[in-house]
Amino acid sequence: MVKGGYRIMWCHVSWLAAVLLVTALAAPALFCDTSPAPERPGWELVWSDEFDYEGLPDPERWSFETGFVRNYEEQYYTRARLENVRVEDGRLIIEGRRERWPNQRYEPESRDWRREREYAEYTSGSVETRGLFSFQYGRVEVRAKLPEGRGVWPAIWTLGENYPEVGWPRCGEIDIMEFVGHDPNRVHANVHFLRDDEHASQAGYLVVEAPYRDFHVYAMEWDERHIAFFFDDQEYHRVDLDIAGEGADNPFRRPHYLKLNLALGGTWGGEIDDTIFPQQFVIDYVRVYQRGG
């Protein structure tokens, strides 16, 4: 896939080569993939981002998380900063960097870990569709290339739309893909919920040799009974929705919104290797389907 402009140097180019080059430049369809998302039999595409533009993520599709957010992670999520989140060459890039960054919420006397630190030593990005797009049931499909190295923790996941009102884990969480650099040959899927007023989860994983070397498709299919998780169309984990309750209050029978982020360190990311930076979580596309009809 080639997108963007061309930089050409003319130096003893033959007449025939020049004609061929001009013809190629006049036919951008040969070089640019501008086709819509392919059809998936039995499914209807209801939302997507193919990242066929440049700059910051589309504000009609994505918003930003900012600051220190969760899990005692080391990165500061910046807002609308191209060094951390940008679209280029047809892909979304979320980049983790080792650099000092001021904490805009710093409070010297605070006992909240999110506010008590004056500076972060790392920056990264987190984008979400909260307030812009949510869905109940369907197939989420993300083609992505993972970062690598000790301390990276990229994720593709969802939270219940009612998260601001009821909090976590009552809102429900679906982890379509998680990867931690200190365990480099596994990809993980999980769900989190509240059961008997306590946090509960059901996790699965797939052993994959060095999944960060190539792009792979991470997907889930979610219906009224189950959530199934896939790696390159291989199902490796399945959850029965009733595990979180049989009634309408089940968080997996309510709308969710999407999140993409690259965390560093924290409760699962662990110790960070400072020699690995910068690291990139590269997303080729995000597509949400629902059953046709």
DALIN-V789992 format. One record per residue. N is the residue number from 1. RES is the residue in three letters. PSI is psi in whole degrees, -180 to 180 (none if undefined). NEAR is the number of other ideal C-beta (glycine too) atoms within 10 Angstrom. Layout:
((N;RES;PSI;NEAR) (N;RES;PSI;NEAR))
//
This chain:
((1;MET;125;10) (2;VAL;125;11) (3;LYS;152;17) (4;GLY;-166;11) (5;GLY;-179;5) (6;TYR;141;10) (7;ARG;119;5) (8;ILE;133;8) (9;MET;124;5) (10;TRP;125;7) (11;CYS;100;4) (12;HIS;47;5) (13;VAL;133;13) (14;SER;159;8) (15;TRP;-43;7) (16;LEU;-43;8) (17;ALA;-38;10) (18;ALA;-43;11) (19;VAL;-44;11) (20;LEU;-39;12) (21;LEU;-44;14) (22;VAL;-40;10) (23;THR;-41;10) (24;ALA;-42;12) (25;LEU;-28;12) (26;ALA;-4;8) (27;ALA;70;10) (28;PRO;-21;12) (29;ALA;-24;8) (30;LEU;-24;10) (31;PHE;-25;13) (32;CYS;131;14) (33;ASP;97;11) (34;THR;11;10) (35;SER;153;9) (36;PRO;170;9) (37;ALA;139;13) (38;PRO;151;7) (39;GLU;144;11) (40;ARG;113;13) (41;PRO;132;5) (42;GLY;-6;10) (43;TRP;150;17) (44;GLU;127;14) (45;LEU;122;18) (46;VAL;-17;13) (47;TRP;142;18) (48;SER;162;15) (49;ASP;115;25) (50;GLU;-4;17) (51;PHE;45;23) (52;ASP;48;16) (53;TYR;-177;13) (54;GLU;154;12) (55;GLY;-145;10) (56;LEU;156;16) (57;PRO;148;22) (58;ASP;117;14) (59;PRO;-14;10) (60;GLU;-10;9) (61;ARG;-35;16) (62;TRP;145;22) (63;SER;173;18) (64;PHE;143;18) (65;GLU;152;16) (66;THR;152;16) (67;GLY;-166;17) (68;PHE;128;21) (69;VAL;-51;15) (70;ARG;166;13) (71;ASN;23;13) (72;TYR;35;12) (73;GLU;156;25) (74;GLU;-20;23) (75;GLN;152;30) (76;TYR;122;25) (77;TYR;119;25) (78;THR;160;22) (79;ARG;125;15) (80;ALA;43;15) (81;ARG;117;17) (82;LEU;-29;14) (83;GLU;-25;13) (84;ASN;-34;25) (85;VAL;123;26) (86;ARG;160;19) (87;VAL;124;20) (88;GLU;147;15) (89;ASP;36;12) (90;GLY;17;19) (91;ARG;150;21) (92;LEU;129;25) (93;ILE;122;21) (94;ILE;116;24) (95;GLU;126;21) (96;GLY;134;29) (97;ARG;147;19) (98;ARG;108;18) (99;GLU;149;15) (100;ARG;136;11) (101;TRP;131;18) (102;PRO;140;11) (103;ASN;110;16) (104;GLN;-17;11) (105;ARG;17;15) (106;TYR;130;14) (107;GLU;110;12) (108;PRO;-32;7) (109;GLU;5;6) (110;SER;147;12) (111;ARG;6;7) (112;ASP;123;10) (113;TRP;-25;10) (114;ARG;-21;15) (115;ARG;-19;17) (116;GLU;-14;15) (117;ARG;128;17) (118;GLU;-33;11) (119;TYR;151;11) (120;ALA;153;21) (121;GLU;-1;16) (122;TYR;151;21) (123;THR;156;23) (124;SER;-166;29) (125;GLY;151;29) (126;SER;126;25) (127;VAL;153;24) (128;GLU;164;19) (129;THR;14;21) (130;ARG;128;18) (131;GLY;-5;10) (132;LEU;-38;15) (133;PHE;133;17) (134;SER;165;19) (135;PHE;156;20) (136;GLN;114;14) (137;TYR;155;15) (138;GLY;-168;21) (139;ARG;125;23) (140;VAL;132;24) (141;GLU;124;24) (142;VAL;123;22) (143;ARG;123;17) (144;ALA;159;24) (145;LYS;127;19) (146;LEU;154;24) (147;PRO;174;24) (148;GLU;158;17) (149;GLY;154;18) (150;ARG;126;18) (151;GLY;-15;26) (152;VAL;147;29) (153;TRP;74;28) (154;PRO;155;29) (155;ALA;147;20) (156;ILE;118;25) (157;TRP;177;23) (158;THR;157;25) (159;LEU;151;22) (160;GLY;141;25) (161;GLU;-26;19) (162;ASN;16;16) (163;TYR;-45;18) (164;PRO;-29;11) (165;GLU;-42;9) (166;VAL;-14;15) (167;GLY;179;11) (168;TRP;140;16) (169;PRO;8;21) (170;ARG;-31;17) (171;CYS;-22;21) (172;GLY;144;25) (173;GLU;135;20) (174;ILE;115;25) (175;ASP;101;21) (176;ILE;-37;25) (177;MET;131;26) (178;GLU;147;21) (179;PHE;134;25) (180;VAL;134;20) (181;GLY;-24;23) (182;HIS;-5;15) (183;ASP;71;13) (184;PRO;-1;17) (185;ASN;30;12) (186;ARG;146;14) (187;VAL;147;24) (188;HIS;150;20) (189;ALA;150;27) (190;ASN;160;20) (191;VAL;146;26) (192;HIS;143;21) (193;PHE;178;24) (194;LEU;129;19) (195;ARG;127;12) (196;ASP;40;5) (197;ASP;23;6) (198;GLU;151;7) (199;HIS;134;11) (200;ALA;160;13) (201;SER;164;14) (202;GLN;113;16) (203;ALA;156;13) (204;GLY;164;16) (205;TYR;163;18) (206;LEU;132;18) (207;VAL;120;9) (208;VAL;123;18) (209;GLU;118;8) (210;ALA;63;10) (211;PRO;-16;23) (212;TYR;-7;21) (213;ARG;-25;11) (214;ASP;168;9) (215;PHE;141;14) (216;HIS;160;19) (217;VAL;120;17) (218;TYR;128;23) (219;ALA;159;23) (220;MET;151;25) (221;GLU;125;19) (222;TRP;123;24) (223;ASP;-167;13) (224;GLU;-12;10) (225;ARG;-35;11) (226;HIS;162;13) (227;ILE;123;21) (228;ALA;142;16) (229;PHE;141;27) (230;PHE;146;22) (231;PHE;113;19) (232;ASP;48;14) (233;ASP;7;8) (234;GLN;116;11) (235;GLU;131;14) (236;TYR;-3;16) (237;HIS;142;21) (238;ARG;138;13) (239;VAL;133;24) (240;ASP;124;11) (241;LEU;-31;20) (242;ASP;-11;13) (243;ILE;-24;16) (244;ALA;15;22) (245;GLY;151;15) (246;GLU;-12;10) (247;GLY;-175;8) (248;ALA;-17;7) (249;ASP;-6;12) (250;ASN;123;16) (251;PRO;-17;27) (252;PHE;9;26) (253;ARG;31;19) (254;ARG;161;16) (255;PRO;148;14) (256;HIS;162;27) (257;TYR;163;19) (258;LEU;151;26) (259;LYS;141;21) (260;LEU;129;26) (261;ASN;161;24) (262;LEU;102;25) (263;ALA;161;27) (264;LEU;124;29) (265;GLY;-146;20) (266;GLY;-167;19) (267;THR;-29;11) (268;TRP;-32;16) (269;GLY;-33;25) (270;GLY;-157;17) (271;GLU;141;11) (272;ILE;133;25) (273;ASP;110;15) (274;ASP;-10;12) (275;THR;-4;8) (276;ILE;-12;17) (277;PHE;154;19) (278;PRO;155;15) (279;GLN;144;23) (280;GLN;135;18) (281;PHE;112;27) (282;VAL;124;19) (283;ILE;122;24) (284;ASP;-41;16) (285;TYR;161;18) (286;VAL;126;23) (287;ARG;138;22) (288;VAL;124;21) (289;TYR;155;22) (290;GLN;158;17) (291;ARG;131;12) (292;GLY;134;11) (293;GLY;none;5))
//
